Amino acid sequence: MKNRNLVVTSILGAITVILGAFGAHMLKEKLGVEEFKNFETAVKYQMYHVIVLLAVNATNLLTVKVKNTVSILFFLGILFFSGSLYLITVFGVDPKSIWFVTPLGGLLFILGWLLMTFSFWKSK
């Protein structure tokens, strides 16, 4: 596999579209307004980070080490942030039982962005 990060990112992109369609066609009528907004937030954040991951892994402006680290941070951020919102909205998991997971995902996103910022700042 030439670039594992791009393969995983592409798969996540397809999953994002599937989840967005599922939400729009299957969940809109079944979820309350707040729950549906949370589901939409999960899909949006997932797609935003998929798009950034495509750019990160296709650019020559970052080292392979930085690309891999940002990719891991964003993959885990998607899993924890979006994944926890999917669990809460679709599967009815009590938010109090996984209260720390969503912010942890957000923190992972922030760390990925800060790593990119630092890498761009120090590049020539």
Chimera marker file (.cmm) of the C-alpha trace (Angstrom):
<marker_set name="trace">
<marker id="1" x="0.000" y="0.000" z="0.000" r="1" g="1" b="0" radius="0.5"/>
<marker id="2" x="1.687" y="3.162" z="-1.191" r="1" g="1" b="0" radius="0.5"/>
<marker id="3" x="0.042" y="5.628" z="1.177" r="1" g="1" b="0" radius="0.5"/>
<marker id="4" x="-1.949" y="4.029" z="3.967" r="1" g="1" b="0" radius="0.5"/>
<marker id="5" x="-3.073" y="7.421" z="5.308" r="1" g="1" b="0" radius="0.5"/>
<marker id="6" x="-4.721" y="8.349" z="1.999" r="1" g="1" b="0" radius="0.5"/>
<marker id="7" x="-6.431" y="4.952" z="1.770" r="1" g="1" b="0" radius="0.5"/>
<marker id="8" x="-7.831" y="5.238" z="5.304" r="1" g="1" b="0" radius="0.5"/>
<marker id="9" x="-8.837" y="8.852" z="4.645" r="1" g="1" b="0" radius="0.5"/>
<marker id="10" x="-10.664" y="7.894" z="1.451" r="1" g="1" b="0" radius="0.5"/>
<marker id="11" x="-12.531" y="5.139" z="3.279" r="1" g="1" b="0" radius="0.5"/>
<marker id="12" x="-13.465" y="7.622" z="6.028" r="1" g="1" b="0" radius="0.5"/>
<marker id="13" x="-14.712" y="9.999" z="3.324" r="1" g="1" b="0" radius="0.5"/>
<marker id="14" x="-16.998" y="7.320" z="1.889" r="1" g="1" b="0" radius="0.5"/>
<marker id="15" x="-18.250" y="6.438" z="5.369" r="1" g="1" b="0" radius="0.5"/>
<marker id="16" x="-18.937" y="10.117" z="6.026" r="1" g="1" b="0" radius="0.5"/>
<marker id="17" x="-21.113" y="10.409" z="2.927" r="1" g="1" b="0" radius="0.5"/>
<marker id="18" x="-22.947" y="7.206" z="3.865" r="1" g="1" b="0" radius="0.5"/>
<marker id="19" x="-23.557" y="8.468" z="7.404" r="1" g="1" b="0" radius="0.5"/>
<marker id="20" x="-24.715" y="11.850" z="6.115" r="1" g="1" b="0" radius="0.5"/>
<marker id="21" x="-27.202" y="10.201" z="3.766" r="1" g="1" b="0" radius="0.5"/>
<marker id="22" x="-28.323" y="7.812" z="6.501" r="1" g="1" b="0" radius="0.5"/>
<marker id="23" x="-28.915" y="10.744" z="8.823" r="1" g="1" b="0" radius="0.5"/>
<marker id="24" x="-30.788" y="12.804" z="6.254" r="1" g="1" b="0" radius="0.5"/>
<marker id="25" x="-33.017" y="9.969" z="5.063" r="1" g="1" b="0" radius="0.5"/>
<marker id="26" x="-33.401" y="7.663" z="8.043" r="1" g="1" b="0" radius="0.5"/>
<marker id="27" x="-32.788" y="9.645" z="11.214" r="1" g="1" b="0" radius="0.5"/>
<marker id="28" x="-34.218" y="13.100" z="10.597" r="1" g="1" b="0" radius="0.5"/>
<marker id="29" x="-37.740" y="12.021" z="11.491" r="1" g="1" b="0" radius="0.5"/>
<marker id="30" x="-36.661" y="9.686" z="14.308" r="1" g="1" b="0" radius="0.5"/>
<marker id="31" x="-34.385" y="12.026" z="16.283" r="1" g="1" b="0" radius="0.5"/>
<marker id="32" x="-35.297" y="15.142" z="18.167" r="1" g="1" b="0" radius="0.5"/>
<marker id="33" x="-33.994" y="18.495" z="16.944" r="1" g="1" b="0" radius="0.5"/>
<marker id="34" x="-31.023" y="18.551" z="19.358" r="1" g="1" b="0" radius="0.5"/>
<marker id="35" x="-30.081" y="14.946" z="18.689" r="1" g="1" b="0" radius="0.5"/>
<marker id="36" x="-30.180" y="15.531" z="14.932" r="1" g="1" b="0" radius="0.5"/>
<marker id="37" x="-28.023" y="18.660" z="15.298" r="1" g="1" b="0" radius="0.5"/>
<marker id="38" x="-25.493" y="16.590" z="17.255" r="1" g="1" b="0" radius="0.5"/>
<marker id="39" x="-25.501" y="13.931" z="14.542" r="1" g="1" b="0" radius="0.5"/>
<marker id="40" x="-24.969" y="16.620" z="11.888" r="1" g="1" b="0" radius="0.5"/>
<marker id="41" x="-22.096" y="18.061" z="13.926" r="1" g="1" b="0" radius="0.5"/>
<marker id="42" x="-20.447" y="14.638" z="14.023" r="1" g="1" b="0" radius="0.5"/>
<marker id="43" x="-20.764" y="14.240" z="10.244" r="1" g="1" b="0" radius="0.5"/>
<marker id="44" x="-19.511" y="17.791" z="9.568" r="1" g="1" b="0" radius="0.5"/>
<marker id="45" x="-16.448" y="17.457" z="11.782" r="1" g="1" b="0" radius="0.5"/>
<marker id="46" x="-15.673" y="14.088" z="10.276" r="1" g="1" b="0" radius="0.5"/>
<marker id="47" x="-15.857" y="15.473" z="6.724" r="1" g="1" b="0" radius="0.5"/>
<marker id="48" x="-13.870" y="18.613" z="7.572" r="1" g="1" b="0" radius="0.5"/>
<marker id="49" x="-11.047" y="16.489" z="8.923" r="1" g="1" b="0" radius="0.5"/>
<marker id="50" x="-11.222" y="14.020" z="6.030" r="1" g="1" b="0" radius="0.5"/>
<marker id="51" x="-10.739" y="16.910" z="3.601" r="1" g="1" b="0" radius="0.5"/>
<marker id="52" x="-7.816" y="18.264" z="5.614" r="1" g="1" b="0" radius="0.5"/>
<marker id="53" x="-6.296" y="14.778" z="5.811" r="1" g="1" b="0" radius="0.5"/>
<marker id="54" x="-6.399" y="14.511" z="2.021" r="1" g="1" b="0" radius="0.5"/>
<marker id="55" x="-4.500" y="17.783" z="1.752" r="1" g="1" b="0" radius="0.5"/>
<marker id="56" x="-2.061" y="16.930" z="4.549" r="1" g="1" b="0" radius="0.5"/>
<marker id="57" x="-1.113" y="13.612" z="3.011" r="1" g="1" b="0" radius="0.5"/>
<marker id="58" x="-0.910" y="14.946" z="-0.542" r="1" g="1" b="0" radius="0.5"/>
<marker id="59" x="1.341" y="17.922" z="0.233" r="1" g="1" b="0" radius="0.5"/>
<marker id="60" x="5.106" y="18.112" z="0.131" r="1" g="1" b="0" radius="0.5"/>
<marker id="61" x="5.148" y="20.893" z="2.723" r="1" g="1" b="0" radius="0.5"/>
<marker id="62" x="5.148" y="18.484" z="5.670" r="1" g="1" b="0" radius="0.5"/>
<marker id="63" x="7.518" y="15.680" z="6.579" r="1" g="1" b="0" radius="0.5"/>
<marker id="64" x="6.306" y="12.082" z="6.521" r="1" g="1" b="0" radius="0.5"/>
<marker id="65" x="6.585" y="12.001" z="10.320" r="1" g="1" b="0" radius="0.5"/>
<marker id="66" x="4.345" y="15.062" z="10.680" r="1" g="1" b="0" radius="0.5"/>
<marker id="67" x="1.867" y="13.688" z="8.129" r="1" g="1" b="0" radius="0.5"/>
<marker id="68" x="1.668" y="10.406" z="10.025" r="1" g="1" b="0" radius="0.5"/>
<marker id="69" x="1.289" y="12.083" z="13.409" r="1" g="1" b="0" radius="0.5"/>
<marker id="70" x="-1.397" y="14.502" z="12.184" r="1" g="1" b="0" radius="0.5"/>
<marker id="71" x="-3.173" y="11.590" z="10.510" r="1" g="1" b="0" radius="0.5"/>
<marker id="72" x="-3.180" y="9.541" z="13.710" r="1" g="1" b="0" radius="0.5"/>
<marker id="73" x="-4.400" y="12.521" z="15.748" r="1" g="1" b="0" radius="0.5"/>
<marker id="74" x="-7.200" y="13.224" z="13.270" r="1" g="1" b="0" radius="0.5"/>
<marker id="75" x="-8.156" y="9.539" z="12.860" r="1" g="1" b="0" radius="0.5"/>
<marker id="76" x="-8.456" y="9.220" z="16.634" r="1" g="1" b="0" radius="0.5"/>
<marker id="77" x="-10.206" y="12.598" z="16.832" r="1" g="1" b="0" radius="0.5"/>
<marker id="78" x="-12.816" y="11.364" z="14.347" r="1" g="1" b="0" radius="0.5"/>
<marker id="79" x="-13.217" y="8.114" z="16.263" r="1" g="1" b="0" radius="0.5"/>
<marker id="80" x="-13.620" y="9.785" z="19.658" r="1" g="1" b="0" radius="0.5"/>
<marker id="81" x="-15.395" y="13.041" z="18.736" r="1" g="1" b="0" radius="0.5"/>
<marker id="82" x="-17.684" y="11.967" z="15.923" r="1" g="1" b="0" radius="0.5"/>
<marker id="83" x="-17.896" y="8.374" z="17.113" r="1" g="1" b="0" radius="0.5"/>
<marker id="84" x="-19.107" y="9.373" z="20.561" r="1" g="1" b="0" radius="0.5"/>
<marker id="85" x="-21.758" y="11.655" z="19.059" r="1" g="1" b="0" radius="0.5"/>
<marker id="86" x="-22.920" y="8.778" z="16.818" r="1" g="1" b="0" radius="0.5"/>
<marker id="87" x="-23.150" y="6.502" z="19.867" r="1" g="1" b="0" radius="0.5"/>
<marker id="88" x="-25.160" y="9.087" z="21.782" r="1" g="1" b="0" radius="0.5"/>
<marker id="89" x="-27.545" y="10.062" z="18.981" r="1" g="1" b="0" radius="0.5"/>
<marker id="90" x="-28.030" y="6.807" z="17.058" r="1" g="1" b="0" radius="0.5"/>
<marker id="91" x="-27.587" y="4.162" z="19.735" r="1" g="1" b="0" radius="0.5"/>
<marker id="92" x="-28.923" y="6.095" z="22.714" r="1" g="1" b="0" radius="0.5"/>
<marker id="93" x="-25.778" y="5.795" z="24.830" r="1" g="1" b="0" radius="0.5"/>
<marker id="94" x="-26.061" y="7.963" z="27.926" r="1" g="1" b="0" radius="0.5"/>
<marker id="95" x="-23.759" y="10.985" z="27.425" r="1" g="1" b="0" radius="0.5"/>
<marker id="96" x="-22.884" y="10.899" z="31.125" r="1" g="1" b="0" radius="0.5"/>
<marker id="97" x="-21.346" y="7.447" z="30.704" r="1" g="1" b="0" radius="0.5"/>
<marker id="98" x="-18.912" y="8.661" z="28.019" r="1" g="1" b="0" radius="0.5"/>
<marker id="99" x="-18.679" y="12.348" z="28.974" r="1" g="1" b="0" radius="0.5"/>
<marker id="100" x="-14.894" y="12.445" z="28.516" r="1" g="1" b="0" radius="0.5"/>
<marker id="101" x="-14.755" y="10.885" z="25.037" r="1" g="1" b="0" radius="0.5"/>
<marker id="102" x="-16.138" y="13.765" z="22.950" r="1" g="1" b="0" radius="0.5"/>
<marker id="103" x="-13.834" y="16.423" z="24.450" r="1" g="1" b="0" radius="0.5"/>
<marker id="104" x="-10.896" y="14.028" z="24.111" r="1" g="1" b="0" radius="0.5"/>
<marker id="105" x="-11.661" y="13.795" z="20.396" r="1" g="1" b="0" radius="0.5"/>
<marker id="106" x="-11.803" y="17.579" z="20.207" r="1" g="1" b="0" radius="0.5"/>
<marker id="107" x="-8.446" y="17.799" z="21.979" r="1" g="1" b="0" radius="0.5"/>
<marker id="108" x="-6.931" y="15.376" z="19.462" r="1" g="1" b="0" radius="0.5"/>
<marker id="109" x="-8.222" y="17.571" z="16.614" r="1" g="1" b="0" radius="0.5"/>
<marker id="110" x="-6.701" y="20.637" z="18.261" r="1" g="1" b="0" radius="0.5"/>
<marker id="111" x="-3.346" y="18.875" z="18.758" r="1" g="1" b="0" radius="0.5"/>
<marker id="112" x="-3.298" y="17.905" z="15.072" r="1" g="1" b="0" radius="0.5"/>
<marker id="113" x="-3.988" y="21.489" z="14.019" r="1" g="1" b="0" radius="0.5"/>
<marker id="114" x="-1.336" y="22.831" z="16.399" r="1" g="1" b="0" radius="0.5"/>
<marker id="115" x="1.216" y="20.319" z="15.109" r="1" g="1" b="0" radius="0.5"/>
<marker id="116" x="0.537" y="21.507" z="11.557" r="1" g="1" b="0" radius="0.5"/>
<marker id="117" x="0.792" y="25.130" z="12.688" r="1" g="1" b="0" radius="0.5"/>
<marker id="118" x="4.138" y="24.494" z="14.369" r="1" g="1" b="0" radius="0.5"/>
<marker id="119" x="5.442" y="22.549" z="11.368" r="1" g="1" b="0" radius="0.5"/>
<marker id="120" x="4.458" y="25.275" z="8.915" r="1" g="1" b="0" radius="0.5"/>
<marker id="121" x="5.866" y="27.946" z="11.239" r="1" g="1" b="0" radius="0.5"/>
<marker id="122" x="9.284" y="26.317" z="11.449" r="1" g="1" b="0" radius="0.5"/>
<marker id="123" x="9.476" y="25.352" z="7.742" r="1" g="1" b="0" radius="0.5"/>
<marker id="124" x="11.554" y="27.456" z="5.415" r="1" g="1" b="0" radius="0.5"/>
<link id1="1" id2="2" r="1" g="1" b="0" radius="0.2"/>
<link id1="2" id2="3" r="1" g="1" b="0" radius="0.2"/>
<link id1="3" id2="4" r="1" g="1" b="0" radius="0.2"/>
<link id1="4" id2="5" r="1" g="1" b="0" radius="0.2"/>
<link id1="5" id2="6" r="1" g="1" b="0" radius="0.2"/>
<link id1="6" id2="7" r="1" g="1" b="0" radius="0.2"/>
<link id1="7" id2="8" r="1" g="1" b="0" radius="0.2"/>
<link id1="8" id2="9" r="1" g="1" b="0" radius="0.2"/>
<link id1="9" id2="10" r="1" g="1" b="0" radius="0.2"/>
<link id1="10" id2="11" r="1" g="1" b="0" radius="0.2"/>
<link id1="11" id2="12" r="1" g="1" b="0" radius="0.2"/>
<link id1="12" id2="13" r="1" g="1" b="0" radius="0.2"/>
<link id1="13" id2="14" r="1" g="1" b="0" radius="0.2"/>
<link id1="14" id2="15" r="1" g="1" b="0" radius="0.2"/>
<link id1="15" id2="16" r="1" g="1" b="0" radius="0.2"/>
<link id1="16" id2="17" r="1" g="1" b="0" radius="0.2"/>
<link id1="17" id2="18" r="1" g="1" b="0" radius="0.2"/>
<link id1="18" id2="19" r="1" g="1" b="0" radius="0.2"/>
<link id1="19" id2="20" r="1" g="1" b="0" radius="0.2"/>
<link id1="20" id2="21" r="1" g="1" b="0" radius="0.2"/>
<link id1="21" id2="22" r="1" g="1" b="0" radius="0.2"/>
<link id1="22" id2="23" r="1" g="1" b="0" radius="0.2"/>
<link id1="23" id2="24" r="1" g="1" b="0" radius="0.2"/>
<link id1="24" id2="25" r="1" g="1" b="0" radius="0.2"/>
<link id1="25" id2="26" r="1" g="1" b="0" radius="0.2"/>
<link id1="26" id2="27" r="1" g="1" b="0" radius="0.2"/>
<link id1="27" id2="28" r="1" g="1" b="0" radius="0.2"/>
<link id1="28" id2="29" r="1" g="1" b="0" radius="0.2"/>
<link id1="29" id2="30" r="1" g="1" b="0" radius="0.2"/>
<link id1="30" id2="31" r="1" g="1" b="0" radius="0.2"/>
<link id1="31" id2="32" r="1" g="1" b="0" radius="0.2"/>
<link id1="32" id2="33" r="1" g="1" b="0" radius="0.2"/>
<link id1="33" id2="34" r="1" g="1" b="0" radius="0.2"/>
<link id1="34" id2="35" r="1" g="1" b="0" radius="0.2"/>
<link id1="35" id2="36" r="1" g="1" b="0" radius="0.2"/>
<link id1="36" id2="37" r="1" g="1" b="0" radius="0.2"/>
<link id1="37" id2="38" r="1" g="1" b="0" radius="0.2"/>
<link id1="38" id2="39" r="1" g="1" b="0" radius="0.2"/>
<link id1="39" id2="40" r="1" g="1" b="0" radius="0.2"/>
<link id1="40" id2="41" r="1" g="1" b="0" radius="0.2"/>
<link id1="41" id2="42" r="1" g="1" b="0" radius="0.2"/>
<link id1="42" id2="43" r="1" g="1" b="0" radius="0.2"/>
<link id1="43" id2="44" r="1" g="1" b="0" radius="0.2"/>
<link id1="44" id2="45" r="1" g="1" b="0" radius="0.2"/>
<link id1="45" id2="46" r="1" g="1" b="0" radius="0.2"/>
<link id1="46" id2="47" r="1" g="1" b="0" radius="0.2"/>
<link id1="47" id2="48" r="1" g="1" b="0" radius="0.2"/>
<link id1="48" id2="49" r="1" g="1" b="0" radius="0.2"/>
<link id1="49" id2="50" r="1" g="1" b="0" radius="0.2"/>
<link id1="50" id2="51" r="1" g="1" b="0" radius="0.2"/>
<link id1="51" id2="52" r="1" g="1" b="0" radius="0.2"/>
<link id1="52" id2="53" r="1" g="1" b="0" radius="0.2"/>
<link id1="53" id2="54" r="1" g="1" b="0" radius="0.2"/>
<link id1="54" id2="55" r="1" g="1" b="0" radius="0.2"/>
<link id1="55" id2="56" r="1" g="1" b="0" radius="0.2"/>
<link id1="56" id2="57" r="1" g="1" b="0" radius="0.2"/>
<link id1="57" id2="58" r="1" g="1" b="0" radius="0.2"/>
<link id1="58" id2="59" r="1" g="1" b="0" radius="0.2"/>
<link id1="59" id2="60" r="1" g="1" b="0" radius="0.2"/>
<link id1="60" id2="61" r="1" g="1" b="0" radius="0.2"/>
<link id1="61" id2="62" r="1" g="1" b="0" radius="0.2"/>
<link id1="62" id2="63" r="1" g="1" b="0" radius="0.2"/>
<link id1="63" id2="64" r="1" g="1" b="0" radius="0.2"/>
<link id1="64" id2="65" r="1" g="1" b="0" radius="0.2"/>
<link id1="65" id2="66" r="1" g="1" b="0" radius="0.2"/>
<link id1="66" id2="67" r="1" g="1" b="0" radius="0.2"/>
<link id1="67" id2="68" r="1" g="1" b="0" radius="0.2"/>
<link id1="68" id2="69" r="1" g="1" b="0" radius="0.2"/>
<link id1="69" id2="70" r="1" g="1" b="0" radius="0.2"/>
<link id1="70" id2="71" r="1" g="1" b="0" radius="0.2"/>
<link id1="71" id2="72" r="1" g="1" b="0" radius="0.2"/>
<link id1="72" id2="73" r="1" g="1" b="0" radius="0.2"/>
<link id1="73" id2="74" r="1" g="1" b="0" radius="0.2"/>
<link id1="74" id2="75" r="1" g="1" b="0" radius="0.2"/>
<link id1="75" id2="76" r="1" g="1" b="0" radius="0.2"/>
<link id1="76" id2="77" r="1" g="1" b="0" radius="0.2"/>
<link id1="77" id2="78" r="1" g="1" b="0" radius="0.2"/>
<link id1="78" id2="79" r="1" g="1" b="0" radius="0.2"/>
<link id1="79" id2="80" r="1" g="1" b="0" radius="0.2"/>
<link id1="80" id2="81" r="1" g="1" b="0" radius="0.2"/>
<link id1="81" id2="82" r="1" g="1" b="0" radius="0.2"/>
<link id1="82" id2="83" r="1" g="1" b="0" radius="0.2"/>
<link id1="83" id2="84" r="1" g="1" b="0" radius="0.2"/>
<link id1="84" id2="85" r="1" g="1" b="0" radius="0.2"/>
<link id1="85" id2="86" r="1" g="1" b="0" radius="0.2"/>
<link id1="86" id2="87" r="1" g="1" b="0" radius="0.2"/>
<link id1="87" id2="88" r="1" g="1" b="0" radius="0.2"/>
<link id1="88" id2="89" r="1" g="1" b="0" radius="0.2"/>
<link id1="89" id2="90" r="1" g="1" b="0" radius="0.2"/>
<link id1="90" id2="91" r="1" g="1" b="0" radius="0.2"/>
<link id1="91" id2="92" r="1" g="1" b="0" radius="0.2"/>
<link id1="92" id2="93" r="1" g="1" b="0" radius="0.2"/>
<link id1="93" id2="94" r="1" g="1" b="0" radius="0.2"/>
<link id1="94" id2="95" r="1" g="1" b="0" radius="0.2"/>
<link id1="95" id2="96" r="1" g="1" b="0" radius="0.2"/>
<link id1="96" id2="97" r="1" g="1" b="0" radius="0.2"/>
<link id1="97" id2="98" r="1" g="1" b="0" radius="0.2"/>
<link id1="98" id2="99" r="1" g="1" b="0" radius="0.2"/>
<link id1="99" id2="100" r="1" g="1" b="0" radius="0.2"/>
<link id1="100" id2="101" r="1" g="1" b="0" radius="0.2"/>
<link id1="101" id2="102" r="1" g="1" b="0" radius="0.2"/>
<link id1="102" id2="103" r="1" g="1" b="0" radius="0.2"/>
<link id1="103" id2="104" r="1" g="1" b="0" radius="0.2"/>
<link id1="104" id2="105" r="1" g="1" b="0" radius="0.2"/>
<link id1="105" id2="106" r="1" g="1" b="0" radius="0.2"/>
<link id1="106" id2="107" r="1" g="1" b="0" radius="0.2"/>
<link id1="107" id2="108" r="1" g="1" b="0" radius="0.2"/>
<link id1="108" id2="109" r="1" g="1" b="0" radius="0.2"/>
<link id1="109" id2="110" r="1" g="1" b="0" radius="0.2"/>
<link id1="110" id2="111" r="1" g="1" b="0" radius="0.2"/>
<link id1="111" id2="112" r="1" g="1" b="0" radius="0.2"/>
<link id1="112" id2="113" r="1" g="1" b="0" radius="0.2"/>
<link id1="113" id2="114" r="1" g="1" b="0" radius="0.2"/>
<link id1="114" id2="115" r="1" g="1" b="0" radius="0.2"/>
<link id1="115" id2="116" r="1" g="1" b="0" radius="0.2"/>
<link id1="116" id2="117" r="1" g="1" b="0" radius="0.2"/>
<link id1="117" id2="118" r="1" g="1" b="0" radius="0.2"/>
<link id1="118" id2="119" r="1" g="1" b="0" radius="0.2"/>
<link id1="119" id2="120" r="1" g="1" b="0" radius="0.2"/>
<link id1="120" id2="121" r="1" g="1" b="0" radius="0.2"/>
<link id1="121" id2="122" r="1" g="1" b="0" radius="0.2"/>
<link id1="122" id2="123" r="1" g="1" b="0" radius="0.2"/>
<link id1="123" id2="124" r="1" g="1" b="0" radius="0.2"/>
</marker_set>
